[in-house]
Amino acid sequence: MLIGGDFNDRAKQLLVILSDMCDNDTDVKVPVEELVKELDSDRSVLKNLLQYLEGRELISIASIGGPFLYGHIQITDKGIHKALKKK
C-alpha cells in the first residue's frame, strides 16, 4: 500500500480523534462506528488506516465484527504519545 500525504494526514487525524474519544486511556475500547462518524471516511479507507496504525503499534484491535470489519479499537501508549505531538 502506498502512503501519501493525504493518507498520512487522515491517519494523524484518526489518531487524534481516537485519543480524544478515549481520554488518552489505553484501556478504553472505542467503537469503530463512533470513530467513523467523527472521521467521515468510507469503509475501505478506514480499514486501510486502521491496518496501518495497527502495524505501527499505535492502536490495537480490541474486537472484530460490525460494518467496518473491526468492532472496537484501543489506542496504545505509543499512539497517545504520537497523538499528543500532533495537537
Helices and strands as residue ranges (DSSP letters): H 5-21, E 30-31, H 32-39, H 43-55, E 59-64, E 70-75, H 77-86
